[in-house]
Amino acid sequence: MTATLRDLGEFELIRAITARFARGRDVLVGPGDDAAVLAAPDARVVVTTDLLLEGRHFRRDWSSGEDVGHKAAAQNLADVAAMGARPTGLFVGFAAPGDLTVDWALALADGLAAECARAGATVAGGDISSADSIMLGVTALGDLEGRAPVLRSGARPDDVVVLAGSVGRAEAGLALLTAGVDHDANAGWAGLVTAHRRPRPPYPLGPTLAAVGAHAMCDVSDGLVQDLGHIATASGVRIDLDPAALAADAPLRSAAAELGADPLDWVLTGGEDHALVACLPPSAGVPAGCERIGQVLPGTGVTLAGRPTVGRGGWNHFG
């Protein structure tokens, strides 16, 4: 018989989960007391929070508990990196039905721990409760290490727009799952589905871009056009994208042909890859691991080779 959360009980579950989390170098007091204590050598702390709801942000028939743990950690740790900070700690509120299996909950913890380790952070605490469906509330912390935070409002005309990471792959993977395509029969398609289940933000490039003088930066979670639109609005500039730099790779083109979709739409509007996009002064150069995808000009909005991106949106949280 498979054990459930109801069988195990709250305190036993907490002990089993926290045993999976290593203590990071920034965590002075970890799980087990009323609150955690983290070092803050910079005297400033970067903080971000996010929600994941079953049926809205993930489906258990499409993603394992470990997949969901990776995704929950990644989308928050990427926001920290997008400020130019080094991720340090994660706090997780977890609510689930009593009949959820213990194995699923422990796999979730394994995913959280593994993604934190990839970012150089750790899970430092959280809370557990019951609910009719699985809900995760995640808060991430980061250390600026003496650097100024990189905001969305600092882009300037003549800046170079660079992308760290990939865009469109998670959206393509979601499209394949939604269509019920046998993605395992194609290695490229399987990689797209993995990108949806376990995004891989380029965490170290956030501090790197800050160090070379990025004027503005953000995480691409809701779509490239939409998130660059936030920078353009906050900075009072126009951002013009180079379509040649955003050409879809072979798996994206193949999946789009299978589904009758436009791969460029996935690249421009697909979210949840959690790449980083930044605006750099021309003198900064393009760091390794980044690609130039456009430029900042006087004006407003986001354009593609000078043409308006009308109709190209992104994720709508209330859609």
N, C-alpha and C positions, 0 to 999 in steps of 0.2 A: 504494500500500500504506500502511495506517495504521500509524504508528509506535507501539510499545509501550514500557513502562517498561524492559523487557529490552533493547530496541534502543538506547535512549538512554543508560542507565547512571546510576548513583547521583549522581555529582558533576555531570554535565550537567543532570540533573533538578533538583537542588538549586539550581543557578545559575538555571535557567529559572523556578523557582517564586519564589525570593527576589527576582528582578527585578520581581515584581509587587507587592511590599510596600513601601509608602512608610515612611520613618522618622518616627515620631510624636515629639511634643515631649518625651515622658518617656523616650525611648530614647536613651541616650548612646552605647552600642555595640550595633549590631544584628547580624543574621546575618552570618556570615563568620569569626568567631573561635570559640574553644572555649566561650565563654559570652557571654551578653548582659549589658549593664549598663543598669539603669534608674534614673532619679532617684526618690528617696523623700523629698520635702520634708517630709512629715508625720511621718517617722520610724516610721511604721507602714505595713504593706502588707496589703491584703486579698487573699486567695488562695483560689481555688476550682478544682476539677478535675472532669472528666467524661469518659465514654467514649461513643463511638458505634460500633455494630457493624452491618455490612451484614446485612440480613435481620432484624435486631431493631429498629433505630432508623430505617432507611431502606432503600428498594429502588431499585436503579438503573433498573428499568423504570418507576418512578413519579417519580423525582427525578433531575435532571441533576447533574453535578458541582458546578455553581455553586449549585444549590439546597442541596446537602449542606453546602457551605462556609458559606453564610448560616446554616443551621440550627446547625451545630457552633459557630460563633462566638456566635450569639444566645443559646443556652442557657447558655453560660458567662458571657458579659458581663452577662446579666440577673441572675445570682446576685450579681455584684459590685454592681450597682445596688441590689439588694434589701437590701444592708447599709448603704445610704446613701452609697456611694462612687462616685467617677467612674472608669469603666474606663480603664485605661492601656495594658496590654500583653497579648498572647496568645502562648502557646507551644503548638505543635502537633506531636504524634507521629503519623506517617502510615505505615501498613503496608498493602501491597496486593499482589495477584498480579502476576507479571512480564508477563502478557499484557494488563494494563489499558492502555488507550490513553493516550498522553501528553496528548492533548487533554482527556481527562476529568480527569486530575490537574491540569492547568493551569487548567481551569474551576473546580475545587475551590479552588485558590489565589485565583482572581478573586473567588469568593464570600466567602471568608474576609476578603480585603482590603476588599471593599465593605461588609460588615457591620461590620467594625472601624471603618471610616471613619465610618459612621453613628453609632457610639457614641463617636467621638473617641479611639479606641485604635488600635493597630497590632500586626501580627504581628512579634514580636521574635526568634523563633527556633523551633527544634524539631528533629526527627529523622525519618529515613526508613528503612524496612526492608521486607522481603518477608513476605507471609503468604498463606494460602489464600483469604482474603476481605478486604475493605477494613475496616480498623479505624482509628479516630481517637481519640487521647488528647489532650484539650485542657485547658490550664491558663490561667486568666485572672487578672490582677492589677488592683488598683484603689487609688486614693488617697482617703482620707477627708477630706482638705483641712481638718484640724483639728476635724472633727466627731466625736462619739462614734459608734461603730458601732451600728446599729439591730438588735437581736437579736429572736428569736422570743419571748423570755421576759418582755417588759416590758408586755404588755397589761394594762389595769386596767378594772374595772367603770366604766361610764359612757363609756368611749371610743367614738368613732365609727369604724366600719369602712368604709374606702374602697377602691375598685378603680381602678387606673390601667391602661388597656388593655382588651382584650376577652378573654372566655373562651368556650369551646365551639366556636369557629370551626375550630380545627385538628382537633379530634375529628370534627366534621362532615365536613371535607374528607377525612379518613382513611376515614370510613364510605363516602363517595361513591366513592373509589378502590377500596376493598375490594369494593363491590357492582358495580363495573364500569360505573357510570353515565356516560353521555356528558355530563360536566360542562361541556365547552366550549360546549355548546348553550345554556347559561344563564349569564349574566354573574354572577349572585349565587352560583351554585354554583362557578364558576371561581374566584371570590374566596375561597371556603371552602377549596378545594384549595390555592390559593396560601398561605393561612394555615398549612396543614399543612406545605407545602414550605419556606416562608420566614417564620417567625414574626417579628413586629416588636415587640420589647419597648420600652416607653417609657423608655429609659435616663435621660433628664434628670430624670424625675419621682422617681427614687430619691433623689438628693441633695436635691431640692425637699422631699419628704416628711420627710426627716431634718431639714432646716433649719426646718420649721414645728413640729417637736417630736414626730414619730412615736414612740410607745412601743414598737411592734413592727412588723415587716414581713417579708414573704417573697415569693419568686418563685412564681407559680402554674405549676408544671411537671407535677405529678402529679394535678391536679384541685382545684377550689376548695374543696370540702368537706374533702378529705384534707389539703391544705396549711394551711387554716385550723385544722384539727384539730391540726396540729403546734403552732400558736401557742397554741391553747386549752390543750393539755396542758402546754406549757412554761411558760405564764403562770398556770395554775391557775384558768381562767375559763371561762365559756360564751360562745360567739359565736352570736348569733341573726341570721339572714339575712332580708332583706325580699324575698319573691318578686316583688313588683311592680317592684323595682329591677333584677331579674335577668331580666325578660321577654325572650324571644328575638326577634331582629330578623327581618325578612321572609325573607332567604336561609336562615336557620336553620329557620324554620317550614316553608318550601317544601321544603327538603331532607329534613326530618323526615317530612313528609307523603309524599314520594316513597318513602322507605325504611321507612315504618311505625314510626318511632322517636318518642321523646318529646324535644323540643328542650330541655326543662328538664334532662333527664339530661346532655345534652352540656354545658350551661352549668355544672352543679354538679360533674360528674365528669371532664369532658374536660381532658386535659393538653396541654402543648406550645405553648400560646399565649404563655407566659412574660410574662403580665401581672404587675403588682405589686399586692399587697394589704397594707394597713397599718391600724394602729389608732392613731387620733389623739385627743388630748384635745379635749373639746367646744369649748374656746375657740379652737382652732387654725383653724377654718374648713376648707372643702374646697378644695384648690388647683385651679386650672384644669386640665382634662385628667383629673380624677378624679371619681368618682361615689360617693355614699354608698350602701352596700348593706346595712348592718346596724349592730348595736351590740354592745358587750361588756357582759355581765351576770355576776353571781355564779353559780357552778355549774361544770359541766364539759361538754365536748363542743361540738358544732356543731348548732344547731337551725334549722329553717326555719319562720318565723312561730310560734315556740314549740314546734314539733313535732320529735321526734327525726328525724334523717336516716338512719334505720336502712336498711341495704342500699345506701346511696349511697356508693360507695367512690371509687376512682380508679385510677391506674396502679399495677400490681404488677410490680416489676422481675424477679420470679421466677415470675410467673404464666404 
